[in-house]
Amino acid sequence: MGERLRNWAGNIEFNAARVHRPGSVEQVQEIVAATEKVRVLGTGHSFNTIADTDADLVSVAGLPADIRIDADGGTVSVAGGVRYGELARKLDAEGYALHNLGSLPHISVAGAVATGTHGSGVRLGNLATAVAGVDIVAGSGELVSLRRGDPEFDGAVVALGALGVVVRVTLDIQPRYQISQHVYERLPRAQLDAHWDEIASAGYSVSLFTGWHGDTVDQVWVKRRDEDAPAPPELFGAVAAPGKRHPIAVMSPEHCTEQGGVPGPWHERLPHFKLEFTPSSGEELQSEYFVARADAVAAFAAVERVRDLVTPALQISEIRTIAEDALWLSPHFGRDSVALHFTWVPNLDLVLRAVDALEEALAPYAPRPHWGKVFRSAPAYPRGRDFAALAARMDPAGAFRNAFVERHLAAE
Ligand SMILES: Cc1cc2nc3c(=O)[nH]c(=O)nc-3n(C[C@H](O)[C@H](O)[C@H](O)COP(=O)(O)OP(=O)(O)OC[C@H]3O[C@@H](n4cnc5c(N)ncnc54)[C@H](O)[C@@H]3O)c2cc1C
């Protein structure tokens, strides 16, 4: 093939024999109808082979964005390949907002939704929970529309690209709002255990950053909406940072979103990094595990027990929360979750050693991995069999199944 595509991190070279860049839904339908094996590529921000294929790869980046706001219905509908940053700017300009965002605005809506991508907030579901409808070009090229409330809708949202090409996504919107962001430093480790629920609930969206190395948690980022309680000068012994901070304390905070309690539009505070900043690729790998929020304190101790295997590969960990949902393959299905995220150095050997140690240490808490990051094994999901039946109906010939899907959904 003439074109060798890589993912954002550069650790995966896609094996696709052919890459298609359709400019219309009709072209997507023609490509799918004419191919035996096909996968979809969003913006390629996943760290594993989830999007890979040795046959045909369809990039949705070239579909016209076609952002349509339905003010009466409280929704926006967009082409699947639209990036959150572009959508957020348009929504904000029209007076609207999404309920949450991930840490990076450069990721496509359909790709993020397909893996259950999330931000943080004890009352906030992952980004897929905002999906009110999906239009999918299924196995034989037909266009299938599913809306929230349809019997199989909950199976078709976090779908790992295994049902077809999501050409349009409809998302819930709300009136635009302001967020102010405060960063606290050096949270005493013992306070995290003693006050976990209060700390996780200290704002609309809360993230903790730690290297798991000592008696303190490095930073707590608290993002508040106007109606939240005012920011206290101290947070359970953590002190307000005197200046702007990067999650990795030694790095320049230049590209981070505004801190210090300065209110600003939702989309300029919920991500940690500014939209104008395009992070260079290939400098990190990532893993993330979700356990029940009620098991968070025990899970922190479990990570610390394998600290010696984790820290050699680690740049920084982020701890976030996600409200439970009903989406069949969502890592947050049926349980309020805490996310234990690891930004690794780009050394796969070290990372896999750490991942093995983490999966064993967290096993008592039934961890579910982030579908788009580096992991070894995923558990069976409660609605996994229903998903397999849905996939068999939408894609009877298994055109959209790849090795990743076979491996991780084979037991369903
Ligand atoms: C720097 C960085 C920061 C990140 N931050 C976060 C974060 O804050 N929170 C979090 O949860 N995750 C985060 N992630 C992970 C990321 O959100 C997921 O990997 C996400 O799936 C990537 O979206 P994508 O468009 O790049 O999808 P891809 O990696 O291109 O594809 C992922 C999956 O989605 C499928 N897919 C993509 N588009 C379509 C479509 N149109 N129709 C059907 N299936 C489709 C693919 O087939 C594949 O199975 C981060 C990743 C990076 C690199």
The ligand as an ORCA input file, in Angstrom:
! r2SCAN-3c Opt
* xyz 0 1
  C      -3.445     12.579     24.420
  C      -4.663     11.747     24.659
  C      -5.566     12.113     25.638
  C      -6.677     11.315     25.909
  N      -7.545     11.720     26.875
  C      -8.585     10.939     27.201
  C      -9.500     11.329     28.227
  O      -9.406     12.411     28.802
  N     -10.491     10.460     28.567
  C     -10.618      9.248     27.963
  O     -11.510      8.506     28.338
  N      -9.817      8.882     26.933
  C      -8.814      9.700     26.554
  N      -8.007      9.336     25.514
  C      -8.337      8.124     24.743
  C      -9.222      8.463     23.536
  O     -10.279      9.309     23.911
  C      -9.834      7.195     22.922
  O      -8.814      6.334     22.525
  C     -10.767      7.524     21.751
  O     -11.430      6.353     21.343
  C     -10.016      8.107     20.576
  O     -10.908      8.593     19.610
  P     -10.476      8.550     18.074
  O     -11.445      9.337     17.287
  O      -9.053      8.885     17.941
  O     -10.749      7.010     17.783
  P      -9.789      5.964     17.064
  O      -8.630      5.701     17.945
  O      -9.548      6.385     15.672
  O     -10.754      4.682     17.082
  C     -11.173      4.139     18.316
  C     -12.325      3.156     18.065
  O     -13.455      3.883     17.610
  C     -13.891      3.346     16.373
  N     -14.403      4.441     15.563
  C     -13.799      5.636     15.319
  N     -14.592      6.383     14.549
  C     -15.699      5.634     14.286
  C     -16.879      5.849     13.527
  N     -17.117      6.997     12.878
  N     -17.802      4.854     13.492
  C     -17.600      3.687     14.157
  N     -16.503      3.447     14.897
  C     -15.583      4.407     14.954
  C     -12.668      2.695     15.770
  O     -13.022      1.687     14.832
  C     -12.019      2.112     16.994
  O     -12.640      0.905     17.328
  C      -6.900     10.114     25.186
  C      -6.006      9.752     24.156
  C      -4.903     10.580     23.881
  C      -3.965     10.218     22.780
*
